[in-house]
Amino acid sequence: MTSQMLKEACSSAEFVAQQLTQERERYAELGRTLRDNPPTSVLTVARGSSDHAANYAAYLIMARLGRIVASLPMSLVTLNKSPLLAQNALAIAISQSGQSPDVIEPIRYFRQGGAATVALVNDANSPLAQSAEWTLPLHAGPELSVAATKSFITSLVAGARLAGNWQNDADFLSAIEMLPEALEAATRTDWSNALEVLTPASRIMVVGRGISFPVALESALKFKETSVIQAEAFSGAEIKHGPMALIDDGYPLLIFATRGPAQAGLIKLAEEMRGRGANVLLAAPVDVKERNLTLPTAATPDLDPIVAIQAFYVMAANLAIARGLDPDKPRHLSKVTKTS
């Protein structure tokens, strides 16, 4: 059985290539606008997988541009009606459908209040797309699988394009252009070793840190959605606090040790958790001898999470089937979730 989830995940390279041919001048214009009129505050507006993509975009903006970015609790606008100061802020919404009221309403609120508003959205005709000043389509095509894959990957790429154009970093933007080839290679990464550990699992911790943490968040969500595994994501800096009490013999951990300053600490954490009896799956690039799973890499470490999640999605789709489940029909879930 080849699931719709697997087909769509493996098509990500094609849709990223399509996105990269579109809106070049619009991204450049947005970058110039943000440099000429720096926002006084930056916030993201998103739910679910899109919020994980927003987490990645926020990390890039903070690390590369030095701007503090907050994730907006949407209920402040939709339920509390709080008098938030929107003037000269930047609000970035990310959504596949662009239909959820609790994403749309804050963008309208901030635009009316004098903020710059950006929508990274797959449906270019959606209410969210019509509400933002700057709408940048994801170009992921129709997504039929309930579990988002290609729309998540194109959201990551759009966030990277936004950050790169704001920073006006030609090298980073050139690296982004190389992503389709790297994503195509990532679909062929062999993570079959993970199936032996995870097929019988009922729980798992997924660990990342820094730029790899959004991938840990997304992977934990997919474990829950498609394989009915109780999965929690933790930063490598947090797991030694309360979560450590859960670790016992055979407890599965998936650790994403992408390149960058956090990698050494995550490799050390994997060794320590093995010493405590955990069944560790250390996902790391080919030069890390302690790895259990090989992480593909991109042209620059800041883009590694994009190809890492591509490799994960292929494994996750196969894992669901190995567990006797249909990844295209997660229990109790639908494609578009509307919350207010």
C-alpha positions in Angstrom: 0.0 0.0 0.0 1.3 3.4 -1.0 -0.5 6.0 1.1 -1.6 9.5 0.0 0.6 10.8 2.8 3.7 9.1 1.4 2.9 10.3 -2.2 2.4 13.9 -1.0 5.5 13.9 1.2 7.6 12.6 -1.7 6.3 15.3 -4.0 7.6 18.1 -1.7 10.7 18.7 -3.9 8.5 19.3 -6.9 6.4 21.9 -5.1 9.3 23.6 -3.5 10.9 24.0 -6.9 7.6 25.5 -8.1 7.4 27.9 -5.1 11.0 29.1 -5.8 10.0 30.3 -9.2 7.2 32.4 -7.9 6.9 35.8 -6.0 10.7 36.5 -6.1 10.2 40.2 -6.4 7.4 40.2 -3.9 9.7 38.5 -1.3 12.4 41.0 -2.2 10.0 43.9 -1.8 8.9 42.7 1.6 12.5 42.4 2.6 13.3 45.9 1.6 10.2 47.2 3.4 11.1 45.5 6.6 14.7 46.9 6.4 13.5 50.4 5.6 10.7 50.2 8.3 11.9 47.8 11.0 9.0 46.5 13.1 8.9 47.3 16.7 7.7 43.8 17.5 7.3 40.5 15.6 4.7 37.8 16.3 3.5 34.6 14.6 -0.1 33.4 14.2 -0.6 29.7 13.5 -1.9 26.3 14.7 -0.7 22.7 14.5 1.9 21.9 11.9 1.8 25.5 10.7 2.8 26.6 14.2 5.8 24.4 14.1 6.7 26.0 10.8 6.2 29.4 12.5 8.6 28.3 15.2 11.3 27.6 12.6 10.7 31.0 10.9 10.9 32.7 14.3 14.2 30.9 15.1 15.7 32.1 11.8 14.5 35.7 12.3 15.9 35.8 15.9 19.2 34.1 15.0 19.8 36.0 11.8 18.2 39.4 12.4 18.3 39.7 16.1 14.5 40.4 16.3 12.6 38.8 19.2 9.6 36.9 17.9 6.6 35.8 20.0 3.9 33.3 19.2 0.6 35.0 19.7 -2.0 33.2 21.9 -4.9 33.9 19.5 -7.5 33.8 22.3 -6.1 37.2 23.4 -7.8 38.6 20.2 -10.6 36.1 19.5 -11.9 35.6 23.1 -10.3 38.1 25.5 -10.6 41.1 23.0 -7.4 42.4 24.6 -6.2 45.9 23.5 -3.0 44.8 21.9 -0.7 47.5 20.5 -0.4 46.7 16.8 1.1 49.8 15.4 4.4 49.1 13.6 4.4 45.4 14.5 4.9 42.5 12.1 2.4 39.7 12.2 3.2 36.5 10.3 0.4 34.0 9.8 1.0 30.5 8.4 -1.8 28.2 7.2 -2.5 25.5 4.7 -6.2 26.2 4.3 -6.4 29.8 5.4 -9.9 29.1 6.8 -9.5 29.0 10.6 -11.2 32.0 12.3 -8.6 32.2 15.1 -5.9 32.7 12.5 -7.8 35.1 10.3 -9.2 37.4 13.0 -5.8 38.3 14.6 -4.4 39.2 11.1 -7.3 41.5 10.5 -7.0 43.0 13.9 -3.3 43.7 13.5 -3.7 45.1 10.0 -6.4 47.4 11.1 -4.1 48.5 14.0 -1.3 49.5 11.7 0.9 46.4 11.7 2.5 44.9 8.6 0.7 41.5 8.0 2.1 38.6 6.1 0.2 35.4 5.2 2.2 32.3 4.1 -0.8 30.3 2.9 -1.4 27.5 0.5 -4.9 28.6 -0.6 -4.3 31.9 -2.3 -8.1 32.6 -2.4 -8.7 31.9 1.2 -10.1 34.4 3.8 -6.6 34.6 5.4 -5.0 35.4 2.0 -7.5 38.2 1.5 -7.0 39.5 5.0 -3.2 40.1 4.9 -1.3 42.9 3.3 1.4 40.6 2.1 0.1 37.2 0.8 2.8 34.8 -0.2 1.3 31.5 -1.5 3.0 28.2 -0.6 2.3 26.6 -4.0 2.0 23.2 -2.4 -0.9 22.2 -4.7 -4.0 20.5 -3.3 -3.2 18.5 -0.2 -5.5 15.5 0.2 -3.8 13.7 3.1 -5.1 14.8 6.5 -1.6 14.7 7.9 0.2 17.8 6.4 3.5 17.1 4.7 4.3 19.0 1.6 2.4 22.1 2.9 4.6 22.0 6.0 7.8 21.7 4.0 6.7 24.5 1.7 5.9 26.6 4.8 9.4 26.1 6.1 10.8 27.2 2.8 8.6 30.3 2.7 9.7 31.2 6.2 13.3 30.8 5.2 12.7 33.0 2.1 11.1 35.7 4.2 14.1 35.7 6.6 16.7 35.6 3.9 15.1 38.5 1.9 14.7 40.5 5.1 18.4 40.0 5.9 19.3 40.4 2.3 21.7 37.5 2.5 22.6 36.4 -1.0 24.4 33.3 0.1 21.5 32.1 2.2 19.0 32.8 -0.6 21.3 30.8 -3.0 21.3 27.9 -0.6 17.5 27.9 -0.5 17.5 27.5 -4.3 19.3 24.2 -3.9 16.6 22.7 -1.7 14.7 20.8 -4.3 17.6 18.6 -5.1 18.4 18.1 -1.4 14.7 17.2 -0.7 14.6 14.7 -3.5 17.7 13.0 -2.1 16.1 13.0 1.4 13.2 10.9 0.2 15.6 8.1 -0.5 17.2 8.2 3.0 16.8 4.8 4.6 15.2 5.0 8.1 14.0 1.4 8.1 16.0 0.9 11.4 13.4 3.0 13.1 10.5 0.7 12.3 11.9 -2.1 14.4 12.0 0.1 17.5 8.7 2.1 16.8 6.3 -0.5 15.4 5.6 -1.9 18.9 6.0 1.4 20.7 3.1 3.1 22.6 5.1 6.2 23.7 8.1 8.2 22.6 10.0 11.3 23.3 11.2 13.4 20.4 14.1 15.7 21.2 15.7 18.6 19.4 17.3 21.9 20.3 17.6 25.2 18.7 16.8 25.1 15.0 16.0 21.3 15.2 13.3 21.8 17.9 10.5 22.6 15.4 11.2 19.3 13.7 10.9 17.5 17.0 7.5 19.2 17.5 6.3 18.3 14.1 7.5 14.7 14.4 5.7 14.2 17.7 2.5 15.5 16.2 2.8 13.1 13.3 3.5 10.1 15.6 0.2 11.0 17.4 -1.8 11.6 14.2 -0.8 8.7 12.0 0.6 6.0 14.4 -1.4 6.6 17.6 1.8 6.8 19.6 1.8 9.0 22.7 4.6 11.3 21.6 6.0 14.4 23.3 8.6 16.8 22.0 11.2 18.3 24.3 14.2 20.5 24.0 17.5 18.7 24.8 18.0 21.4 27.4 14.7 20.5 29.2 14.6 16.7 29.1 16.9 16.5 32.2 14.2 18.2 34.3 10.8 16.6 34.8 10.7 14.4 31.7 13.8 12.4 33.0 11.5 10.7 35.5 9.7 8.9 32.6 12.9 7.2 31.2 13.1 3.5 32.0 14.5 0.5 30.2 13.5 0.4 26.6 11.9 3.8 26.5 12.2 5.1 22.9 13.8 8.4 22.2 14.2 10.0 18.7 16.8 12.7 18.9 17.3 15.1 15.9 21.0 16.2 16.1 21.2 18.5 13.0 24.3 20.5 12.4 24.9 23.6 14.4 25.8 24.7 18.0 23.4 22.4 19.7 24.6 19.2 17.9 27.4 18.2 20.3 25.1 18.5 23.3 22.4 16.3 21.7 25.0 13.6 20.8 26.1 13.6 24.4 22.5 13.4 25.5 21.9 10.4 23.4 24.9 8.7 25.0 23.6 9.5 28.5 20.1 8.3 27.7 21.5 5.0 26.4 23.3 4.7 29.7 19.9 5.0 31.5 18.5 2.2 29.4 16.6 4.2 26.8 16.2 2.9 23.3 17.7 5.8 21.5 17.3 6.6 17.8 20.0 9.3 17.2 19.3 11.0 13.9 22.5 12.8 12.8 24.5 13.5 9.6 26.7 10.9 8.1 29.9 12.1 9.9 28.4 11.3 13.3 29.5 7.7 14.0 27.1 7.3 17.0 24.1 7.8 14.8 21.3 5.2 14.3 19.6 7.1 11.5 21.3 9.2 8.9 20.1 12.8 8.6 20.3 14.3 5.1 21.8 17.8 4.9 21.1 20.9 2.9 23.5 23.5 1.5 23.7 25.3 4.9 22.9 24.1 8.4 20.1 26.6 8.9 18.2 24.6 6.2 18.9 21.2 7.5 15.5 20.9 9.4 13.7 21.1 6.0 15.4 18.0 4.6 15.4 16.2 8.0 11.6 16.3 8.2 11.4 15.0 4.7 13.3 11.9 5.7 11.1 11.6 8.8 7.8 11.8 6.8 8.8 8.8 4.6 9.5 6.8 7.7 6.3 8.0 9.5 4.1 7.0 6.5 5.6 3.5 6.5 5.4 3.2 10.3 1.7 3.8 10.3 1.2 0.9 7.8 3.5 -1.3 9.8 1.3 -0.7 12.8 -1.8 -1.7 10.8 -3.1 1.8 10.5 -4.1 4.0 7.5 -2.1 7.3 7.7 -4.7 8.9 5.4 -7.5 8.3 7.9 -6.3 9.4 11.3 -8.9 8.9 14.0 -11.2 11.8 14.8 -9.4 14.2 12.5 -10.4 16.2 9.4 -8.3 18.2 6.9 -9.5 21.7 7.9 -9.9 22.6 11.6 -11.8 25.7 12.4 -11.3 27.1 15.9 -12.2 30.5 17.3 
